[in-house]
Amino acid sequence: MDLIHGWNIDIHNSFICLANMRDHARMMINLGRKHYDCDCTDFPFYKWNSLFPRINLLRDMRCGGSNFVASSGQPMYAASIPLSKFVCEISDCCPSGCHCAYRPENATLHVYCSAANLTSLPLDLPLLPKSYVKYKLDFSNNKLLRRLEHRPYFVNTTILDVSNCSLTEIGLDIWQDISHMKLVNFRENMLKSFPKHADTANISTRILLGGNPYQCSCENSWMIGWFRSLSHQIADVGNILCSSPSRMYGRSLLKSTEEDFCVDPVKRTLTITLSTVLPIVVCLLFLIVSGLLFYKLRVKFYGKWKFHPFDRDECTGEEMDYDVFLCCSSEDENPHTERILQLLESNGYRVCYHERDFHAGLILENISQAIERSKRTVCLLSENFLRR
């Protein structure tokens, strides 16, 4: 390149002049037996030589310095060096703690800031040496980096690596900035969700999104469709897993449904169980309370409606002489006895009454037989009855 600049030769025509083509050479240039820097400055010649090896432009030309040394200790021939080995260190405007290098073979300016304790992205980067050169940015392993912000150099960036940092959010403006890049690595950060309008960005970038603690809750269920729309661009689909809530832990986000996000199976089972059991419990409580109230108010119920749940004939079907034995003291001249007797018989009951139905003999035997031959015994209590 010193030749080109010193002779003021147009670089696009210089290769024809220096071609050394057989039978058509305009001049013969011999660059051999010299040691050259073999850096990015002369890269156009190395590239041209690799495209047209027959011109022998770099014949016998060796590289000086310690960059390209053969195993024998001799400087290597320039023509034998792969183009990918030509790397130019750049210190001007390179961020503190970072390493910057220009790789002309793939037209990229690499900025290595991995584990550089960055808290935010650098404001400025080294200027691109050519208009067609693009940035390749490595900001990985910076645990203090929690948020991405817009930077002007994103427009000339093809690869962005911010993996294994502590990013908690990626704004909509960042999604628009990265939409044209070739590869973006967001792996192993602290991302739980994304801005809801991220699905409006026209993203053609290949993305790595795995290893983040995604929150698979109902308010983030829209991400299912968004991730599925990007599934052909996401390079690590199998590593996009839910971290919370606990019922969704370890489940694939892309294989989940909106129902999985929004419906807790435990709560759903509990709701179904309660909807089934609760009416039964309410009915049982109602019956118990009703029974207790009826028991406490049983006398009033019977007095008002003449109703009693045990008012039935337990001896129905048994062959006995009397329905009831009316037992009272013979010393009483109580009008109640006659009234009860008349009331029972007027209702069709067969009544055993001592003055009428006892046979001659011992009184105790007559009472015992009357009890055995009657379905019930009704005693009219009085002082005379109790004394006897």
NORGI-V377830 format. One record per residue. N is the residue number from 1. PSI is psi in radians with two decimals (none if undefined). D_FIRST is the distance of its C-alpha to the first C-alpha in Angstrom with 1 decimal. Layout:
# NORGI-V377830
<<N PSI D_FIRST> <N PSI D_FIRST>>
This chain:
# NORGI-V377830
<<1 -0.48 0.0> <2 -0.65 3.8> <3 -0.84 5.2> <4 -0.80 4.9> <5 -0.69 6.1> <6 -0.66 8.3> <7 -0.03 9.8> <8 0.82 10.2> <9 2.37 9.8> <10 2.28 10.8> <11 -0.51 8.7> <12 -0.43 12.1> <13 -0.22 12.9> <14 -0.56 9.9> <15 -0.54 11.2> <16 -0.71 14.5> <17 -0.64 13.5> <18 0.23 11.9> <19 -0.47 14.7> <20 0.63 17.0> <21 2.45 19.8> <22 2.34 23.2> <23 -0.11 25.2> <24 0.25 22.9> <25 2.29 19.8> <26 -0.50 18.8> <27 2.77 17.0> <28 2.10 16.7> <29 2.24 13.6> <30 1.93 14.5> <31 0.04 12.2> <32 3.02 15.3> <33 0.51 17.5> <34 2.72 14.9> <35 2.14 14.6> <36 2.88 11.3> <37 -0.51 11.4> <38 0.93 11.2> <39 -2.95 11.0> <40 -0.28 10.3> <41 -0.76 6.9> <42 0.24 5.8> <43 -0.66 9.1> <44 -0.60 8.8> <45 -0.71 8.3> <46 -0.68 11.2> <47 -0.74 13.2> <48 -0.67 12.9> <49 -0.62 14.0> <50 -0.49 16.8> <51 -0.57 18.0> <52 1.30 18.1> <53 -0.33 18.8> <54 -0.24 20.6> <55 -0.31 17.6> <56 0.58 17.1> <57 -0.63 13.4> <58 0.40 13.3> <59 2.29 16.7> <60 0.22 17.8> <61 2.18 14.6> <62 2.75 15.9> <63 2.35 15.0> <64 -3.09 16.3> <65 -2.92 18.3> <66 0.07 21.0> <67 -0.75 19.4> <68 1.61 19.5> <69 2.29 22.4> <70 2.95 24.8> <71 -0.40 28.5> <72 -0.13 29.0> <73 -0.12 26.9> <74 2.59 24.2> <75 2.48 20.5> <76 2.68 19.8> <77 2.39 17.9> <78 -0.63 14.8> <79 -0.32 16.3> <80 -0.08 19.4> <81 2.20 18.2> <82 2.51 19.4> <83 -0.50 17.0> <84 -0.26 19.5> <85 -0.18 18.9> <86 1.92 15.6> <87 2.30 16.9> <88 2.06 15.6> <89 2.43 18.5> <90 2.14 19.2> <91 -0.42 21.8> <92 2.12 21.8> <93 0.21 24.9> <94 2.24 25.5> <95 2.61 29.3> <96 2.35 31.4> <97 0.04 32.2> <98 2.95 29.4> <99 2.21 26.2> <100 2.39 23.2> <101 2.43 20.3> <102 2.23 17.7> <103 1.67 17.7> <104 -0.43 15.2> <105 -0.69 17.1> <106 0.27 20.1> <107 0.88 18.6> <108 2.53 20.8> <109 1.92 21.0> <110 2.30 23.7> <111 1.86 26.2> <112 1.86 28.6> <113 0.51 31.7> <114 2.34 34.3> <115 0.72 37.3> <116 0.22 35.9> <117 0.66 39.4> <118 2.42 38.4> <119 -0.29 41.3> <120 2.85 39.3> <121 2.54 35.9> <122 2.54 33.2> <123 -0.63 33.1> <124 2.65 29.3> <125 2.87 26.3> <126 2.55 22.6> <127 2.53 21.0> <128 2.30 19.3> <129 -0.48 15.5> <130 2.75 16.0> <131 -0.47 19.3> <132 -0.10 20.0> <133 2.50 19.6> <134 2.75 23.1> <135 2.50 24.8> <136 1.95 26.6> <137 2.20 29.3> <138 1.75 31.5> <139 0.49 34.4> <140 2.86 36.8> <141 0.59 39.6> <142 1.63 40.1> <143 -0.24 43.9> <144 -0.07 44.1> <145 1.89 42.3> <146 -0.31 45.3> <147 2.39 44.0> <148 2.45 41.0> <149 2.71 40.2> <150 2.41 38.0> <151 2.47 34.4> <152 -0.52 32.1> <153 -0.11 29.2> <154 -0.51 31.5> <155 -0.42 30.6> <156 0.47 27.0> <157 2.38 28.3> <158 -0.54 28.9> <159 2.26 30.5> <160 2.12 32.9> <161 1.91 34.8> <162 0.67 37.7> <163 2.74 39.9> <164 0.70 42.4> <165 -2.68 42.7> <166 0.64 45.9> <167 2.25 45.3> <168 -0.28 48.7> <169 2.64 47.8> <170 1.94 45.1> <171 2.84 45.7> <172 -0.59 45.7> <173 -0.56 42.7> <174 -0.71 40.6> <175 -0.61 41.7> <176 -0.62 40.4> <177 -0.67 37.1> <178 -0.05 36.6> <179 -0.40 38.0> <180 -0.14 34.6> <181 2.86 32.9> <182 -0.69 32.6> <183 2.33 34.3> <184 2.27 36.4> <185 1.93 38.2> <186 0.30 41.4> <187 2.67 43.1> <188 0.83 45.5> <189 -2.76 46.0> <190 0.56 49.3> <191 2.17 49.3> <192 -0.50 52.9> <193 -3.12 52.5> <194 2.81 50.3> <195 2.42 50.9> <196 -0.43 53.4> <197 0.24 51.3> <198 -0.44 48.3> <199 -0.11 49.5> <200 -0.27 48.7> <201 2.36 44.9> <202 1.60 43.2> <203 2.16 41.4> <204 0.14 39.2> <205 2.57 37.5> <206 2.23 38.2> <207 2.53 40.1> <208 2.12 41.5> <209 0.08 44.7> <210 2.93 46.9> <211 0.22 48.4> <212 2.59 49.5> <213 1.27 53.2> <214 2.43 54.0> <215 1.89 57.4> <216 1.12 59.2> <217 3.03 61.9> <218 -0.66 63.4> <219 -0.27 61.4> <220 0.21 58.2> <221 -0.37 59.6> <222 -0.40 57.3> <223 -0.38 54.3> <224 -0.91 55.8> <225 -0.63 55.1> <226 -0.81 51.7> <227 -0.68 50.5> <228 -0.63 51.9> <229 -0.42 50.0> <230 0.12 46.8> <231 -0.54 47.8> <232 -0.18 45.3> <233 -0.32 42.5> <234 2.13 43.8> <235 -0.28 42.4> <236 0.97 45.1> <237 -0.68 48.3> <238 -0.25 50.5> <239 0.16 49.7> <240 1.68 50.8> <241 2.68 54.2> <242 2.51 56.8> <243 -0.54 57.6> <244 2.71 60.4> <245 3.06 63.3> <246 -0.56 64.6> <247 -0.34 66.1> <248 0.04 62.7> <249 2.26 60.9> <250 -0.02 58.7> <251 2.55 59.2> <252 2.24 56.3> <253 -0.70 55.7> <254 -0.36 54.8> <255 0.05 58.0> <256 2.90 60.3> <257 2.95 62.3> <258 -0.59 63.3> <259 -0.67 66.8> <260 -0.69 65.2> <261 -0.66 63.5> <262 -0.36 66.6> <263 2.11 69.6> <264 2.03 70.6> <265 -0.56 72.6> <266 -0.82 74.7> <267 -0.66 75.6> <268 -0.76 76.2> <269 -0.74 78.5> <270 -0.70 80.3> <271 -0.78 80.7> <272 -0.73 82.2> <273 -0.78 84.5> <274 -0.70 85.6> <275 -0.44 86.3> <276 -0.77 88.5> <277 -0.61 90.2> <278 -0.81 90.6> <279 -0.66 93.2> <280 -0.76 95.2> <281 -0.74 95.1> <282 -0.73 96.2> <283 -0.76 99.1> <284 -0.77 100.2> <285 -0.70 100.1> <286 -0.76 102.0> <287 -0.72 104.6> <288 -0.84 104.9> <289 -0.74 105.3> <290 -0.72 107.8> <291 -0.75 109.8> <292 -0.76 109.9> <293 -0.75 111.1> <294 -0.68 113.6> <295 -0.74 114.9> <296 -0.53 115.3> <297 0.35 117.0> <298 -0.63 118.9> <299 -0.74 122.3> <300 -0.69 121.5> <301 -0.79 120.2> <302 -0.66 123.4> <303 -0.59 125.6> <304 -0.75 124.0> <305 0.07 123.3> <306 0.71 125.6> <307 2.33 122.6> <308 2.30 121.9> <309 -0.34 119.4> <310 0.33 121.9> <311 1.36 124.9> <312 2.87 125.7> <313 1.87 128.4> <314 -0.29 127.2> <315 0.35 130.4> <316 2.26 130.1> <317 -0.23 131.6> <318 2.38 133.7> <319 1.80 137.4> <320 2.74 139.2> <321 -0.56 142.5> <322 2.65 141.1> <323 -0.55 137.9> <324 2.48 138.7> <325 2.01 141.1> <326 1.87 142.1> <327 2.17 143.0> <328 2.99 145.0> <329 2.39 147.8> <330 -0.22 151.3> <331 -0.20 152.4> <332 2.42 150.2> <333 0.93 151.5> <334 2.15 148.1> <335 -0.27 147.7> <336 -0.58 144.0> <337 -0.83 145.1> <338 -0.70 147.0> <339 -0.73 144.2> <340 -0.73 141.6> <341 -0.82 143.9> <342 -0.69 144.5> <343 -0.74 140.8> <344 -0.80 139.7> <345 -0.52 142.4> <346 -0.35 141.8> <347 0.18 138.3> <348 0.14 139.5> <349 2.42 139.2> <350 2.10 141.9> <351 2.31 143.0> <352 2.02 145.0> <353 2.28 147.2> <354 -0.72 149.5> <355 -0.39 152.6> <356 -0.60 152.5> <357 -0.16 150.8> <358 2.51 151.6> <359 2.88 154.3> <360 2.40 157.0> <361 -2.89 155.9> <362 2.45 153.7> <363 -0.67 151.3> <364 -0.64 148.3> <365 -0.73 148.8> <366 -0.73 148.8> <367 -0.77 145.7> <368 -0.76 143.9> <369 -0.64 144.9> <370 -0.70 143.9> <371 -0.77 140.4> <372 -0.57 140.0> <373 0.01 141.3> <374 2.55 139.2> <375 -0.58 135.5> <376 2.85 135.2> <377 2.22 137.2> <378 2.11 137.5> <379 2.26 139.1> <380 1.82 140.7> <381 2.32 140.3> <382 3.06 143.1> <383 -0.70 144.9> <384 -0.69 147.6> <385 -0.75 145.0> <386 -0.59 143.1> <387 -0.62 146.3> <388 none 147.3>>
